[in-house]
Amino acid sequence: MKTWKGIALVAVILILLEAALSGSIPTTLDGPFEPVTSPLDQIKFRGLAVDVPETDPRVQRRVKGFEPEQISVSLSATEDSVWISWITGDSQIGDDVKPLDPNSVGSVVHFGRNKTALNWKAVGYSLVYNQLFPFEGLKNYTSGIIHHARLTGLKPKTRYFYQCGDPSVASMSNVHSFKTMPASGPNNYPSRIAIVGDLGLTYNSTSTVAHMQSNNPDLLLLIGDVTYADLYLTNGTGSDCYHCVFNNTPIHESYQPRWDYWGRFMEPLLSEMPIMVVEGNHEIESQGQHKKFEAYKSRFAFPSVESSSNSEFYYSFNAGGIHFIMLGAYTNFKRSGEQYKWLEEDLALVDRNLTPWLIATWHAPWYSTYRSHYKEAECMRLEMEELLYSYGVDIVFNGHVHAYERSNRVYNFTLDECGPVHITVGDGGNRENLSISHADDPGNCPEPASHDSNLGDDFCATNFSVGPAAGQFCWDRQPEYSAYREGSFGHGILEVINQTYALWTWHRNQDLYNSAGDAIYIVREPEKCLFKSRSHESRWIKGFASSL
């Protein structure tokens, strides 16, 4: 059986490589590419993003008492463990809410490799969180009881069945299943990884999820901005732009039931397929006592301890021969801070013989050419780009900008064959709608003083110092580091073929399920470039070769 599987895998790889070599799908070896902008298809476009209402059966509470709901699976740092998360009890919103006792219900998972023999047991922990506003007339919120349990001792690339809940009160879920990631190794990879950002819960979001499911991914990376609950007042009144409509509120409100709606809608998918999340600006959700990110930190499980970050804002994990680094754009990213020190240590431990692919993600992009959020994360880039470049990061995924964009290989705004490919996928379907205008469109260049204080207190975005746009804040045409851009809702799929080739496809919601709006093979060339790693103290081959 293993022999036939091996032959089948080789056949698939040969077919894909033949397609690449035949020119039907380009590779990064063909680059850098001339910049291309694809205009919005007004005929096929579904229209403005409208939130799924609370009356939709897919977001309503369907369980009774303390039966589990909003069940999800998340990965640990390695393939031998996963996290199972769920909620029991109902949330409350109003003037006088009384939090549930998290110790009143157990956090138990029964699991096994046979659906009828769930003989293993994991016991987790539980919590509740509150969203409290110390202002008259604003409604407070307290969550149901949130449970997280870590399953350990798992075999790689194996299907496990599980039930979660509290058997002592006869409140167990139905049986669900998940498949563990392949073991770390240069020839082991998940079949498909879905990448999406800024998802929200609109009818466009539901289309994104349906298209994504049709591609049968093994793992979902959600690159920030999950529910957009902060586009609502606490009384449930929503808007497409909070500050445009609600400009007199004493604090930026949010409507926490939208988190519950999102969890219920996503449960059929996330109870069977792992999700890994990193925070975006819409997860900040400030409240009383200077608390932030409470829903984000409470509702998801993160491999923070397992990856030695001890933070929900940044962590790492392996998925077969890929090492993923999830970074926090909305926490301290300075070189003197804890995140940077952790990143240095994490990168130094990466063995590229074991995990050849190194992929980084965070919410706000460094290389977006759209007008919205243009150069907004420049402070983070100045602090971290050199470190990521020195370790040879292959691909960077971002969200935040509500459009799609793929870069040429780039470093410090300059074409560089050793730089990563930056891909923005902030087009998941959220209520704030699409970004269409570009900073290089006539009259669209924003003021350099534009600044988001959530990304730090410093002003770092300045005019370009080199290249065709030297002395200017924006290019007068699509920049050469931007290979392809398009404002459409959709998602991406990453298929790592081997330690050299990975197929990236971007899928628009308005297209057929089996078609791609953008496709490219990303090819690693570690022998050409300087990088540091655990398996190679340092490589100066590129510099040596150029001196010959």
Secondary structure, 3 states (H helix, E strand, C coil): CHHHHHHHHHHHHHHHHHHHHHCCCCEHHHCCCCCEEECCCCCCCCCCCCECCCCCHHHCCCCCCCCCEEEEEEECCCCCCEEEEEEECCCEEECCCCCCCHHHCCCEEEEECECCECCEEEECEEECCEECCCCCCCCEEECCEEEEEEECCCCCCCEEEEEEEEHHHCEECCCEEEECCCCCCCCCCCCCEEEECCCCCEHHHHHHHHHHHHCCCCEEEECCCCCCHHHECCCCCECCCHHHHCCCCCCCCCCCHHHHHHHHHHHHHHCCCEEEECCCHHHCCCCHHHCCCHHHHHHCCCCCCCCCCCCCCCEEEEECCEEEEECCCCCCCCCCCHHHHHHHHHHHHCCCCCCCEEEEECCCCCCCCECCCCCCCHHHHHHHHHHHHHCCCCEEEECCCCCEEEECCEECCEECCCCCEEEEECCCCCCCCCCCCECCCCCCCCCCCCCCHHHCCCCCCCCCCCCCCCCCCCCCCCCCCEEEEECCCEEEEEEECCCCEEEEEEEECCCCCCCCCEEEEEECCHHHCCCCCCCCCCCCHHHHHHHC
